[in-house]
Amino acid sequence: MELHITKELDAHPRLRILPAGLKEDILSALLAKADGMFRWAQCQIDTLAECGSAGDVRMASRNLAIGLDKTYERIICAIDGKPFEREHVRRTATSPTAITRGSQHFLTLLFLLHPACHYDRISSGSRWGW
């Protein structure tokens, strides 16, 4: 896990330029809270990489989501401010390919966590409205 996190911190352009002490703090926080979940750690790294400044990264690293459910909730809530991503999620979640590959869990999560999301027409299959 430590090797993965270290490589990821060095791979992201915005994170690789952070002061060494801050990267050590991030590494420590991620290792302490990951509970062996690589997916959780990667989501946190991706979130930190979107921060605009070292101060924002420091603050975000001190307020990491606990567990994958809270992580996914934060990710879905953040989509509201990103129209392109919101449309991409809507199209991906409602595509026949996604539905046949078992994305029902994702659709359920999307429905439960995103207050602006609602099931549009049950009779038509899986059409979601925003």
N, C-alpha and C positions, 0 to 999 in steps of 0.2 A: 504494500500500500504506500509506504514512504517513497519508494522509487517512482511509482506512478505519479504521485502528487508532485514530486520534485520535477519530473520530466514535463508535466503539464504546466507548472508554473513557469518553466523556462521556455515552453513552446508558445505561449500566448504573448504577442508583442506588448500588450499593455501591462502584463504581469511581470515579464522578464526584466523590465526596467525599474521595478520597485526596489527600494533599499533592502539590503540583505537582512536586516533585523526584522523588517515587516514580513518578508517572505518566510523567515523562521517562525514568526508568530502565526502566520497563516498555516504553515505546515503543522505546527503543534496543535492548533485548534482543529484542523481537519482530522488529524490522527486521533485526537481525543474523542471526537464526536462521531466519527464514521461508523463505528461499531462493525467494521469489516465490510461495509457497503461501498463498493467501488462506484456504483451508479450515483449514490448520494454525494460522494466526494466530487465526482465529475460535474454534477449539477451545481455544486457550490463554486467550483472553480470557474465554470462558465458564467455564473452570476457575478463573481468577483471581477472577471475580465470585462464586464460591461460597465463597471464603475468608471466615472470620469476623472477621478484624481486619487492619489495615494491616501488622502484623508477619507475619501468615500470607501476605498478598499478596506482601510483599517476599521471603519465603523461597520461595514457589512460583515467583515470577518468576526466581529464581536457579537453579531446578531444572526448567526447561521440558523437556518431552519432545522428543526429537530425531526428527524425521520423523513422518509420519502414522501409520505402523505402531505406533510406541511411543505416540503420542497416543491412538489407538484402544484400544490395550491398557490404558492407564491408565483410560480412560473405562469400558471394560467391567469392569475390576476394581473400580472405584468403585461399580458397580451393586450389588454384593453387600450393601452397607450400606443400600440403599434398596429395600425390598420392593416398593413401588408401581412404581418404575421397572423393576425386574427383571421383574415380571409384564407390564408394558407391552411391554418388549423381547421377551419370550417370545411374547406374542400377536401382535405386529407381525411378528416373524420367521417365524412359522408360519402366517400368514394366506395363503390362496390368492392374494390380490391381490399381496402382497409377493413371493411366490415366482414368479408369472408376470411380474413386472416386473424380473426379473433380480437378485433379492437373494441368489442362490446364493453370491456372493462374501461378503456379510455373514454368511450362515449359516456358511460355511467359517471366516471370521475368528472368529466367535463360538465355534465348536467348538474351534479351535486355541488361542485365547487364554484362554478361561475354563475353568479346571480342573473346575469343578462342572457344566459343561455336557456333555451326552452325547447321542448320537443314540439315540432310544428304539426306534423300530421302522422299519427300512428298508422293509419290505414295505408299510407303510401310507402311504408318501409322505414327508412331511417333518415328522413329529411329533418335537419335541425335548423332552427331559426335563431337569429341573433338580435 
